[in-house]
Amino acid sequence: MNESTKYAIWISQALGYANPKVKRIIELYKGFKEFYEGGRQEWILSGVLSPKNLQKLESTPLNVADPIINRCRELKYDIISIGDNEYPVVLQEIFNPPAALYVSGNLPNVDNRFTIAIVGTRKSSFYGVKIAYEFSYHLAKAGSIIVSGGALGIDSAAHKGSLSANGDTICVLGCGIHNNYLQQNEALRKTISETGALISEYPPDYPVNKGSFPVRNRIISALSKAALVVEAGNKSGSLITANLALEQGRDVFAVPGSINSSVSAGTNELIKVGAIPATTYRDILEAYETQYEFNEIDDNLKPIKPEDFLTKNISKQTKQVRNVKIQKASEKPFEQPKKQVDLSGLSQATQNVFNFLSEEPKHIDTIILELNLPPNQVAQALTELELVDAVTPLAGRSYCIK
């Protein structure tokens, strides 16, 4: 924190977050302090502000920043404002950069390294989680910085892939860093803050606001050279990130998916309108190999399992928290017992498929990937289970128990 910090907080509190006039002010003045000291007459002459803006500036005292600064000191968060050396140049260049960033951890230098946003739906399939995790792992091993939003599903898989590769990852939140809006990911956020960075344009305790999440997506895309959308429905927030990336001049990659899968509808549509298809992480590295220097990657190097990520370099306290949270997250609500079916005459593979299924529909690709069985063996097992009236086939090649 420095002298400009207080003025950056003041202006964001007065004009609001994501206000494009912040950029215009910083272009006209040496800094927010000079703008503040100019007073009303100078603000009017600037030609930037509306009467409502002027009223808000005059009615917002400079000391509005004091409790926020004190809270950040208490929590050991950094505040980076436009003009600071640590403030990313790529972020300052967009239409509506945040006046200040709140940071827990160490913000990597995104201006000089290949940085990619990996985003997707919260309601991802096993296939999507696996792809996001493996892409992130290998890209991080190559030296890339992974940026995502800390949500469940694809975002979490992307962060964990980078962490398991001992890479750098940035989590951009749509609320205050100290706001535990998603308790299931509390341990993940803590680990990110110890090895990468949690960032937000909102003060530490800023509450969850439905409208703030789409707004923060501009920061995710702005920090990145490219965006990779792994899975997204037609109305997914990830499509907002993809559109923002295009507006900001970034490249957009998309992972193709089944035409029968609702979570691939958005990514398939992106490819139809010009996104670059990505079927391997090397598609991305090869697109930038003349611009950035990447580490050599051994294709035989398999990423560790997501649940085992980053067993090194984490404090004992973090490990304890992570174990507790994983245990709580794995606790399932009461489920009706499975229908009693005589499986004695069926193969072990068929019994494994039955035991894997539940009342929640599962796509055949999910069964194949999670049980690591050949497709023809899974298809045969499902046929056998249909014949003994144990499973119900659903639209889109999904199955559930009866």
TORKOL-4160 file (C-alpha; in steps of 0.2 Angstrom, whole numbers, padded with zeros to 4 digits, m for minus):
402
<pt num="1" X="0000" Y="0000" Z="0000"/>
<pt num="2" X="0006" Y="0018" Z="m0004"/>
<pt num="3" X="m0001" Y="0035" Z="m0004"/>
<pt num="4" X="m0011" Y="0032" Z="m0020"/>
<pt num="5" X="m0020" Y="0018" Z="m0011"/>
<pt num="6" X="m0032" Y="0029" Z="m0001"/>
<pt num="7" X="m0037" Y="0039" Z="m0017"/>
<pt num="8" X="m0040" Y="0024" Z="m0027"/>
<pt num="9" X="m0052" Y="0016" Z="m0014"/>
<pt num="10" X="m0061" Y="0033" Z="m0013"/>
<pt num="11" X="m0064" Y="0035" Z="m0031"/>
<pt num="12" X="m0071" Y="0017" Z="m0033"/>
<pt num="13" X="m0082" Y="0020" Z="m0018"/>
<pt num="14" X="m0089" Y="0036" Z="m0025"/>
<pt num="15" X="m0091" Y="0031" Z="m0043"/>
<pt num="16" X="m0094" Y="0012" Z="m0041"/>
<pt num="17" X="m0085" Y="m0003" Z="m0048"/>
<pt num="18" X="m0081" Y="m0006" Z="m0066"/>
<pt num="19" X="m0085" Y="0012" Z="m0070"/>
<pt num="20" X="m0076" Y="0017" Z="m0087"/>
<pt num="21" X="m0074" Y="0035" Z="m0081"/>
<pt num="22" X="m0060" Y="0028" Z="m0070"/>
<pt num="23" X="m0049" Y="0025" Z="m0085"/>
<pt num="24" X="m0053" Y="0042" Z="m0092"/>
<pt num="25" X="m0048" Y="0051" Z="m0076"/>
<pt num="26" X="m0031" Y="0042" Z="m0075"/>
<pt num="27" X="m0028" Y="0047" Z="m0093"/>
<pt num="28" X="m0031" Y="0065" Z="m0089"/>
<pt num="29" X="m0022" Y="0066" Z="m0072"/>
<pt num="30" X="m0005" Y="0060" Z="m0065"/>
<pt num="31" X="m0015" Y="0050" Z="m0052"/>
<pt num="32" X="m0031" Y="0049" Z="m0042"/>
<pt num="33" X="m0023" Y="0060" Z="m0028"/>
<pt num="34" X="m0021" Y="0075" Z="m0041"/>
<pt num="35" X="m0039" Y="0072" Z="m0047"/>
<pt num="36" X="m0045" Y="0073" Z="m0029"/>
<pt num="37" X="m0035" Y="0089" Z="m0024"/>
<pt num="38" X="m0042" Y="0097" Z="m0040"/>
<pt num="39" X="m0059" Y="0099" Z="m0032"/>
<pt num="40" X="m0076" Y="0102" Z="m0039"/>
<pt num="41" X="m0071" Y="0115" Z="m0052"/>
<pt num="42" X="m0057" Y="0104" Z="m0059"/>
<pt num="43" X="m0069" Y="0090" Z="m0060"/>
<pt num="44" X="m0082" Y="0100" Z="m0070"/>
<pt num="45" X="m0068" Y="0106" Z="m0082"/>
<pt num="46" X="m0062" Y="0089" Z="m0085"/>
<pt num="47" X="m0078" Y="0086" Z="m0095"/>
<pt num="48" X="m0079" Y="0068" Z="m0089"/>
<pt num="49" X="m0091" Y="0068" Z="m0075"/>
<pt num="50" X="m0110" Y="0069" Z="m0075"/>
<pt num="51" X="m0120" Y="0079" Z="m0062"/>
<pt num="52" X="m0123" Y="0063" Z="m0052"/>
<pt num="53" X="m0105" Y="0058" Z="m0053"/>
<pt num="54" X="m0100" Y="0075" Z="m0046"/>
<pt num="55" X="m0113" Y="0073" Z="m0032"/>
<pt num="56" X="m0106" Y="0056" Z="m0027"/>
<pt num="57" X="m0088" Y="0063" Z="m0027"/>
<pt num="58" X="m0093" Y="0077" Z="m0016"/>
<pt num="59" X="m0103" Y="0067" Z="m0004"/>
<pt num="60" X="m0090" Y="0053" Z="m0002"/>
<pt num="61" X="m0076" Y="0058" Z="0011"/>
<pt num="62" X="m0059" Y="0052" Z="0008"/>
<pt num="63" X="m0058" Y="0044" Z="0025"/>
<pt num="64" X="m0071" Y="0031" Z="0018"/>
<pt num="65" X="m0055" Y="0022" Z="0013"/>
<pt num="66" X="m0048" Y="0020" Z="0031"/>
<pt num="67" X="m0058" Y="0006" Z="0038"/>
<pt num="68" X="m0055" Y="m0004" Z="0021"/>
<pt num="69" X="m0036" Y="m0001" Z="0023"/>
<pt num="70" X="m0036" Y="m0006" Z="0041"/>
<pt num="71" X="m0046" Y="m0022" Z="0037"/>
<pt num="72" X="m0034" Y="m0027" Z="0024"/>
<pt num="73" X="m0019" Y="m0024" Z="0036"/>
<pt num="74" X="m0028" Y="m0035" Z="0049"/>
<pt num="75" X="m0030" Y="m0049" Z="0036"/>
<pt num="76" X="m0013" Y="m0046" Z="0028"/>
<pt num="77" X="m0021" Y="m0042" Z="0011"/>
<pt num="78" X="m0012" Y="m0031" Z="m0002"/>
<pt num="79" X="m0020" Y="m0017" Z="m0011"/>
<pt num="80" X="m0014" Y="m0013" Z="m0028"/>
<pt num="81" X="m0020" Y="0003" Z="m0037"/>
<pt num="82" X="m0018" Y="0009" Z="m0055"/>
<pt num="83" X="m0001" Y="0017" Z="m0057"/>
<pt num="84" X="0008" Y="0005" Z="m0045"/>
<pt num="85" X="0022" Y="m0006" Z="m0052"/>
<pt num="86" X="0013" Y="m0022" Z="m0047"/>
<pt num="87" X="m0004" Y="m0017" Z="m0056"/>
<pt num="88" X="m0005" Y="m0027" Z="m0073"/>
<pt num="89" X="m0003" Y="m0017" Z="m0088"/>
<pt num="90" X="m0015" Y="m0028" Z="m0098"/>
<pt num="91" X="m0028" Y="m0024" Z="m0085"/>
<pt num="92" X="m0026" Y="m0006" Z="m0086"/>
<pt num="93" X="m0028" Y="m0006" Z="m0105"/>
<pt num="94" X="m0046" Y="m0012" Z="m0104"/>
<pt num="95" X="m0061" Y="m0001" Z="m0106"/>
<pt num="96" X="m0066" Y="m0001" Z="m0087"/>
<pt num="97" X="m0051" Y="m0006" Z="m0076"/>
<pt num="98" X="m0053" Y="m0008" Z="m0058"/>
<pt num="99" X="m0046" Y="0007" Z="m0048"/>
<pt num="100" X="m0039" Y="m0005" Z="m0035"/>
<pt num="101" X="m0036" Y="m0023" Z="m0033"/>
<pt num="102" X="m0037" Y="m0032" Z="m0017"/>
<pt num="103" X="m0024" Y="m0047" Z="m0016"/>
<pt num="104" X="m0021" Y="m0062" Z="m0005"/>
<pt num="105" X="m0005" Y="m0070" Z="m0010"/>
<pt num="106" X="0007" Y="m0065" Z="m0023"/>
<pt num="107" X="0001" Y="m0059" Z="m0040"/>
<pt num="108" X="0012" Y="m0067" Z="m0054"/>
<pt num="109" X="0018" Y="m0055" Z="m0067"/>
<pt num="110" X="0005" Y="m0058" Z="m0081"/>
<pt num="111" X="0012" Y="m0045" Z="m0092"/>
<pt num="112" X="0028" Y="m0055" Z="m0096"/>
<pt num="113" X="0022" Y="m0073" Z="m0096"/>
<pt num="114" X="0009" Y="m0083" Z="m0105"/>
<pt num="115" X="m0007" Y="m0082" Z="m0095"/>
<pt num="116" X="m0023" Y="m0092" Z="m0100"/>
<pt num="117" X="m0041" Y="m0091" Z="m0093"/>
<pt num="118" X="m0049" Y="m0109" Z="m0091"/>
<pt num="119" X="m0067" Y="m0107" Z="m0088"/>
<pt num="120" X="m0083" Y="m0117" Z="m0089"/>
<pt num="121" X="m0099" Y="m0122" Z="m0081"/>
<pt num="122" X="m0102" Y="m0126" Z="m0063"/>
<pt num="123" X="m0113" Y="m0141" Z="m0068"/>
<pt num="124" X="m0099" Y="m0150" Z="m0077"/>
<pt num="125" X="m0098" Y="m0168" Z="m0082"/>
<pt num="126" X="m0084" Y="m0179" Z="m0077"/>
<pt num="127" X="m0077" Y="m0178" Z="m0094"/>
<pt num="128" X="m0076" Y="m0159" Z="m0093"/>
<pt num="129" X="m0068" Y="m0159" Z="m0076"/>
<pt num="130" X="m0055" Y="m0171" Z="m0082"/>
<pt num="131" X="m0051" Y="m0161" Z="m0097"/>
<pt num="132" X="m0050" Y="m0145" Z="m0088"/>
<pt num="133" X="m0039" Y="m0153" Z="m0074"/>
<pt num="134" X="m0027" Y="m0161" Z="m0087"/>
<pt num="135" X="m0026" Y="m0145" Z="m0098"/>
<pt num="136" X="m0022" Y="m0134" Z="m0084"/>
<pt num="137" X="m0009" Y="m0147" Z="m0077"/>
<pt num="138" X="0001" Y="m0148" Z="m0093"/>
<pt num="139" X="m0001" Y="m0129" Z="m0097"/>
<pt num="140" X="0006" Y="m0125" Z="m0079"/>
<pt num="141" X="0020" Y="m0138" Z="m0081"/>
<pt num="142" X="0025" Y="m0128" Z="m0097"/>
<pt num="143" X="0026" Y="m0112" Z="m0087"/>
<pt num="144" X="0009" Y="m0104" Z="m0090"/>
<pt num="145" X="m0001" Y="m0095" Z="m0077"/>
<pt num="146" X="m0019" Y="m0101" Z="m0075"/>
<pt num="147" X="m0033" Y="m0089" Z="m0072"/>
<pt num="148" X="m0051" Y="m0094" Z="m0067"/>
<pt num="149" X="m0065" Y="m0089" Z="m0055"/>
<pt num="150" X="m0065" Y="m0101" Z="m0041"/>
<pt num="151" X="m0082" Y="m0108" Z="m0044"/>
<pt num="152" X="m0087" Y="m0127" Z="m0043"/>
<pt num="153" X="m0085" Y="m0138" Z="m0058"/>
<pt num="154" X="m0073" Y="m0132" Z="m0072"/>
<pt num="155" X="m0065" Y="m0117" Z="m0062"/>
<pt num="156" X="m0060" Y="m0128" Z="m0048"/>
<pt num="157" X="m0053" Y="m0142" Z="m0059"/>
<pt num="158" X="m0043" Y="m0128" Z="m0068"/>
<pt num="159" X="m0036" Y="m0121" Z="m0051"/>
<pt num="160" X="m0032" Y="m0139" Z="m0045"/>
<pt num="161" X="m0023" Y="m0144" Z="m0061"/>
<pt num="162" X="m0011" Y="m0129" Z="m0059"/>
<pt num="163" X="m0008" Y="m0132" Z="m0041"/>
<pt num="164" X="m0004" Y="m0150" Z="m0043"/>
<pt num="165" X="0009" Y="m0145" Z="m0056"/>
<pt num="166" X="0016" Y="m0133" Z="m0044"/>
<pt num="167" X="0011" Y="m0119" Z="m0056"/>
<pt num="168" X="0005" Y="m0101" Z="m0053"/>
<pt num="169" X="m0014" Y="m0099" Z="m0053"/>
<pt num="170" X="m0025" Y="m0083" Z="m0050"/>
<pt num="171" X="m0042" Y="m0084" Z="m0043"/>
<pt num="172" X="m0053" Y="m0069" Z="m0047"/>
<pt num="173" X="m0068" Y="m0067" Z="m0036"/>
<pt num="174" X="m0085" Y="m0059" Z="m0038"/>
<pt num="175" X="m0086" Y="m0054" Z="m0020"/>
<pt num="176" X="m0074" Y="m0049" Z="m0006"/>
<pt num="177" X="m0059" Y="m0061" Z="m0003"/>
<pt num="178" X="m0064" Y="m0063" Z="0015"/>
<pt num="179" X="m0082" Y="m0067" Z="0010"/>
<pt num="180" X="m0084" Y="m0086" Z="0012"/>
<pt num="181" X="m0098" Y="m0087" Z="m0001"/>
<pt num="182" X="m0093" Y="m0105" Z="m0007"/>
<pt num="183" X="m0089" Y="m0114" Z="0008"/>
<pt num="184" X="m0085" Y="m0130" Z="m0001"/>
<pt num="185" X="m0070" Y="m0121" Z="m0009"/>
<pt num="186" X="m0063" Y="m0113" Z="0006"/>
<pt num="187" X="m0048" Y="m0125" Z="0007"/>
<pt num="188" X="m0045" Y="m0122" Z="m0011"/>
<pt num="189" X="m0045" Y="m0103" Z="m0010"/>
<pt num="190" X="m0033" Y="m0104" Z="0005"/>
<pt num="191" X="m0021" Y="m0115" Z="m0005"/>
<pt num="192" X="m0022" Y="m0103" Z="m0019"/>
<pt num="193" X="m0018" Y="m0089" Z="m0008"/>
<pt num="194" X="m0002" Y="m0098" Z="m0001"/>
<pt num="195" X="0005" Y="m0102" Z="m0019"/>
<pt num="196" X="m0003" Y="m0090" Z="m0031"/>
<pt num="197" X="m0016" Y="m0076" Z="m0028"/>
<pt num="198" X="m0034" Y="m0073" Z="m0024"/>
<pt num="199" X="m0039" Y="m0056" Z="m0031"/>
<pt num="200" X="m0055" Y="m0045" Z="m0031"/>
<pt num="201" X="m0059" Y="m0027" Z="m0035"/>
<pt num="202" X="m0071" Y="m0028" Z="m0020"/>
<pt num="203" X="m0066" Y="m0024" Z="m0002"/>
<pt num="204" X="m0062" Y="m0039" Z="0009"/>
<pt num="205" X="m0080" Y="m0042" Z="0016"/>
<pt num="206" X="m0090" Y="m0036" Z="0001"/>
<pt num="207" X="m0106" Y="m0047" Z="0000"/>
<pt num="208" X="m0111" Y="m0059" Z="m0013"/>
<pt num="209" X="m0120" Y="m0050" Z="m0027"/>
<pt num="210" X="m0127" Y="m0059" Z="m0042"/>
<pt num="211" X="m0123" Y="m0045" Z="m0053"/>
<pt num="212" X="m0105" Y="m0044" Z="m0048"/>
<pt num="213" X="m0100" Y="m0061" Z="m0055"/>
<pt num="214" X="m0102" Y="m0056" Z="m0073"/>
<pt num="215" X="m0094" Y="m0040" Z="m0070"/>
<pt num="216" X="m0078" Y="m0048" Z="m0063"/>
<pt num="217" X="m0077" Y="m0059" Z="m0079"/>
<pt num="218" X="m0069" Y="m0044" Z="m0088"/>
<pt num="219" X="m0054" Y="m0046" Z="m0076"/>
<pt num="220" X="m0052" Y="m0064" Z="m0079"/>
<pt num="221" X="m0051" Y="m0062" Z="m0098"/>
<pt num="222" X="m0041" Y="m0046" Z="m0097"/>
<pt num="223" X="m0027" Y="m0054" Z="m0087"/>
<pt num="224" X="m0026" Y="m0068" Z="m0100"/>
<pt num="225" X="m0018" Y="m0069" Z="m0117"/>
<pt num="226" X="m0031" Y="m0082" Z="m0121"/>
<pt num="227" X="m0047" Y="m0090" Z="m0114"/>
<pt num="228" X="m0051" Y="m0109" Z="m0115"/>
<pt num="229" X="m0069" Y="m0113" Z="m0112"/>
<pt num="230" X="m0070" Y="m0132" Z="m0108"/>
<pt num="231" X="m0089" Y="m0134" Z="m0105"/>
<pt num="232" X="m0103" Y="m0122" Z="m0106"/>
<pt num="233" X="m0122" Y="m0122" Z="m0108"/>
<pt num="234" X="m0131" Y="m0110" Z="m0119"/>
<pt num="235" X="m0133" Y="m0098" Z="m0105"/>
<pt num="236" X="m0117" Y="m0101" Z="m0096"/>
<pt num="237" X="m0107" Y="m0086" Z="m0088"/>
<pt num="238" X="m0092" Y="m0093" Z="m0096"/>
<pt num="239" X="m0099" Y="m0087" Z="m0113"/>
<pt num="240" X="m0099" Y="m0069" Z="m0105"/>
<pt num="241" X="m0080" Y="m0072" Z="m0102"/>
<pt num="242" X="m0077" Y="m0078" Z="m0120"/>
<pt num="243" X="m0086" Y="m0063" Z="m0127"/>
<pt num="244" X="m0077" Y="m0051" Z="m0116"/>
<pt num="245" X="m0061" Y="m0059" Z="m0121"/>
<pt num="246" X="m0065" Y="m0056" Z="m0139"/>
<pt num="247" X="m0069" Y="m0038" Z="m0136"/>
<pt num="248" X="m0052" Y="m0036" Z="m0127"/>
<pt num="249" X="m0043" Y="m0044" Z="m0142"/>
<pt num="250" X="m0039" Y="m0060" Z="m0134"/>
<pt num="251" X="m0040" Y="m0077" Z="m0142"/>
<pt num="252" X="m0054" Y="m0089" Z="m0138"/>
<pt num="253" X="m0051" Y="m0108" Z="m0138"/>
<pt num="254" X="m0065" Y="m0121" Z="m0135"/>
<pt num="255" X="m0066" Y="m0139" Z="m0131"/>
<pt num="256" X="m0078" Y="m0149" Z="m0143"/>
<pt num="257" X="m0091" Y="m0159" Z="m0135"/>
<pt num="258" X="m0105" Y="m0171" Z="m0139"/>
<pt num="259" X="m0119" Y="m0164" Z="m0148"/>
<pt num="260" X="m0131" Y="m0173" Z="m0136"/>
<pt num="261" X="m0123" Y="m0164" Z="m0121"/>
<pt num="262" X="m0131" Y="m0149" Z="m0114"/>
<pt num="263" X="m0115" Y="m0143" Z="m0106"/>
<pt num="264" X="m0106" Y="m0143" Z="m0123"/>
<pt num="265" X="m0119" Y="m0133" Z="m0132"/>
<pt num="266" X="m0111" Y="m0117" Z="m0128"/>
<pt num="267" X="m0093" Y="m0123" Z="m0133"/>
<pt num="268" X="m0099" Y="m0131" Z="m0149"/>
<pt num="269" X="m0108" Y="m0115" Z="m0154"/>
<pt num="270" X="m0092" Y="m0105" Z="m0150"/>
<pt num="271" X="m0082" Y="m0116" Z="m0162"/>
<pt num="272" X="m0096" Y="m0113" Z="m0175"/>
<pt num="273" X="m0094" Y="m0094" Z="m0174"/>
<pt num="274" X="m0075" Y="m0094" Z="m0174"/>
<pt num="275" X="m0067" Y="m0100" Z="m0158"/>
<pt num="276" X="m0052" Y="m0111" Z="m0160"/>
<pt num="277" X="m0055" Y="m0130" Z="m0157"/>
<pt num="278" X="m0043" Y="m0137" Z="m0144"/>
<pt num="279" X="m0042" Y="m0156" Z="m0142"/>
<pt num="280" X="m0025" Y="m0156" Z="m0133"/>
<pt num="281" X="m0015" Y="m0144" Z="m0123"/>
<pt num="282" X="m0002" Y="m0143" Z="m0136"/>
<pt num="283" X="m0015" Y="m0135" Z="m0148"/>
<pt num="284" X="m0013" Y="m0120" Z="m0136"/>
<pt num="285" X="0006" Y="m0120" Z="m0133"/>
<pt num="286" X="0009" Y="m0122" Z="m0152"/>
<pt num="287" X="m0001" Y="m0106" Z="m0155"/>
<pt num="288" X="0011" Y="m0096" Z="m0145"/>
<pt num="289" X="0027" Y="m0105" Z="m0146"/>
<pt num="290" X="0035" Y="m0090" Z="m0156"/>
<pt num="291" X="0029" Y="m0077" Z="m0143"/>
<pt num="292" X="0033" Y="m0086" Z="m0127"/>
<pt num="293" X="0046" Y="m0098" Z="m0120"/>
<pt num="294" X="0038" Y="m0114" Z="m0113"/>
<pt num="295" X="0046" Y="m0128" Z="m0103"/>
<pt num="296" X="0047" Y="m0145" Z="m0112"/>
<pt num="297" X="0033" Y="m0157" Z="m0107"/>
<pt num="298" X="0034" Y="m0176" Z="m0107"/>
<pt num="299" X="0017" Y="m0182" Z="m0114"/>
<pt num="300" X="0019" Y="m0198" Z="m0104"/>
<pt num="301" X="0019" Y="m0188" Z="m0088"/>
<pt num="302" X="0002" Y="m0191" Z="m0081"/>
<pt num="303" X="m0006" Y="m0178" Z="m0069"/>
<pt num="304" X="m0010" Y="m0184" Z="m0051"/>
<pt num="305" X="m0028" Y="m0186" Z="m0046"/>
<pt num="306" X="m0037" Y="m0170" Z="m0042"/>
<pt num="307" X="m0040" Y="m0176" Z="m0024"/>
<pt num="308" X="m0021" Y="m0178" Z="m0021"/>
<pt num="309" X="m0016" Y="m0161" Z="m0028"/>
<pt num="310" X="m0002" Y="m0151" Z="m0020"/>
<pt num="311" X="0003" Y="m0162" Z="m0006"/>
<pt num="312" X="0019" Y="m0153" Z="m0004"/>
<pt num="313" X="0022" Y="m0135" Z="0000"/>
<pt num="314" X="0006" Y="m0132" Z="0010"/>
<pt num="315" X="0006" Y="m0127" Z="0028"/>
<pt num="316" X="0000" Y="m0140" Z="0041"/>
<pt num="317" X="m0015" Y="m0130" Z="0045"/>
<pt num="318" X="m0020" Y="m0129" Z="0026"/>
<pt num="319" X="m0019" Y="m0148" Z="0025"/>
<pt num="320" X="m0030" Y="m0150" Z="0040"/>
<pt num="321" X="m0043" Y="m0138" Z="0033"/>
<pt num="322" X="m0042" Y="m0146" Z="0016"/>
<pt num="323" X="m0045" Y="m0163" Z="0024"/>
<pt num="324" X="m0059" Y="m0157" Z="0034"/>
<pt num="325" X="m0068" Y="m0148" Z="0020"/>
<pt num="326" X="m0065" Y="m0163" Z="0008"/>
<pt num="327" X="m0073" Y="m0174" Z="0021"/>
<pt num="328" X="m0088" Y="m0163" Z="0023"/>
<pt num="329" X="m0090" Y="m0161" Z="0004"/>
<pt num="330" X="m0090" Y="m0179" Z="0002"/>
<pt num="331" X="m0104" Y="m0182" Z="0014"/>
<pt num="332" X="m0120" Y="m0186" Z="0004"/>
<pt num="333" X="m0138" Y="m0183" Z="0008"/>
<pt num="334" X="m0149" Y="m0197" Z="0012"/>
<pt num="335" X="m0152" Y="m0208" Z="m0004"/>
<pt num="336" X="m0165" Y="m0221" Z="m0006"/>
<pt num="337" X="m0157" Y="m0238" Z="m0006"/>
<pt num="338" X="m0154" Y="m0246" Z="m0023"/>
<pt num="339" X="m0167" Y="m0258" Z="m0030"/>
<pt num="340" X="m0162" Y="m0276" Z="m0025"/>
<pt num="341" X="m0156" Y="m0285" Z="m0040"/>
<pt num="342" X="m0149" Y="m0302" Z="m0042"/>
<pt num="343" X="m0132" Y="m0299" Z="m0050"/>
<pt num="344" X="m0124" Y="m0316" Z="m0046"/>
<pt num="345" X="m0125" Y="m0322" Z="m0064"/>
<pt num="346" X="m0118" Y="m0306" Z="m0071"/>
<pt num="347" X="m0100" Y="m0301" Z="m0075"/>
<pt num="348" X="m0089" Y="m0292" Z="m0063"/>
<pt num="349" X="m0089" Y="m0277" Z="m0075"/>
<pt num="350" X="m0108" Y="m0277" Z="m0076"/>
<pt num="351" X="m0109" Y="m0277" Z="m0057"/>
<pt num="352" X="m0096" Y="m0262" Z="m0056"/>
<pt num="353" X="m0107" Y="m0252" Z="m0068"/>
<pt num="354" X="m0122" Y="m0255" Z="m0058"/>
<pt num="355" X="m0114" Y="m0251" Z="m0042"/>
<pt num="356" X="m0107" Y="m0235" Z="m0050"/>
<pt num="357" X="m0125" Y="m0229" Z="m0056"/>
<pt num="358" X="m0137" Y="m0220" Z="m0045"/>
<pt num="359" X="m0154" Y="m0211" Z="m0046"/>
<pt num="360" X="m0145" Y="m0197" Z="m0054"/>
<pt num="361" X="m0143" Y="m0199" Z="m0073"/>
<pt num="362" X="m0125" Y="m0203" Z="m0079"/>
<pt num="363" X="m0119" Y="m0201" Z="m0097"/>
<pt num="364" X="m0111" Y="m0217" Z="m0104"/>
<pt num="365" X="m0095" Y="m0207" Z="m0107"/>
<pt num="366" X="m0094" Y="m0203" Z="m0089"/>
<pt num="367" X="m0096" Y="m0221" Z="m0084"/>
<pt num="368" X="m0082" Y="m0226" Z="m0097"/>
<pt num="369" X="m0070" Y="m0213" Z="m0090"/>
<pt num="370" X="m0073" Y="m0215" Z="m0072"/>
<pt num="371" X="m0073" Y="m0234" Z="m0071"/>
<pt num="372" X="m0059" Y="m0234" Z="m0084"/>
<pt num="373" X="m0068" Y="m0248" Z="m0094"/>
<pt num="374" X="m0068" Y="m0251" Z="m0113"/>
<pt num="375" X="m0083" Y="m0243" Z="m0122"/>
<pt num="376" X="m0089" Y="m0260" Z="m0129"/>
<pt num="377" X="m0088" Y="m0268" Z="m0111"/>
<pt num="378" X="m0099" Y="m0253" Z="m0104"/>
<pt num="379" X="m0111" Y="m0254" Z="m0118"/>
<pt num="380" X="m0113" Y="m0273" Z="m0115"/>
<pt num="381" X="m0115" Y="m0271" Z="m0096"/>
<pt num="382" X="m0129" Y="m0258" Z="m0098"/>
<pt num="383" X="m0138" Y="m0270" Z="m0110"/>
<pt num="384" X="m0137" Y="m0284" Z="m0097"/>
<pt num="385" X="m0143" Y="m0272" Z="m0084"/>
<pt num="386" X="m0158" Y="m0267" Z="m0095"/>
<pt num="387" X="m0162" Y="m0285" Z="m0098"/>
<pt num="388" X="m0163" Y="m0288" Z="m0079"/>
<pt num="389" X="m0174" Y="m0272" Z="m0077"/>
<pt num="390" X="m0160" Y="m0264" Z="m0066"/>
<pt num="391" X="m0157" Y="m0248" Z="m0075"/>
<pt num="392" X="m0167" Y="m0235" Z="m0085"/>
<pt num="393" X="m0160" Y="m0229" Z="m0102"/>
<pt num="394" X="m0163" Y="m0210" Z="m0104"/>
<pt num="395" X="m0162" Y="m0198" Z="m0118"/>
<pt num="396" X="m0144" Y="m0193" Z="m0124"/>
<pt num="397" X="m0136" Y="m0210" Z="m0119"/>
<pt num="398" X="m0138" Y="m0207" Z="m0100"/>
<pt num="399" X="m0143" Y="m0221" Z="m0088"/>
<pt num="400" X="m0150" Y="m0222" Z="m0070"/>
<pt num="401" X="m0155" Y="m0236" Z="m0058"/>
<pt num="402" X="m0173" Y="m0240" Z="m0056"/>
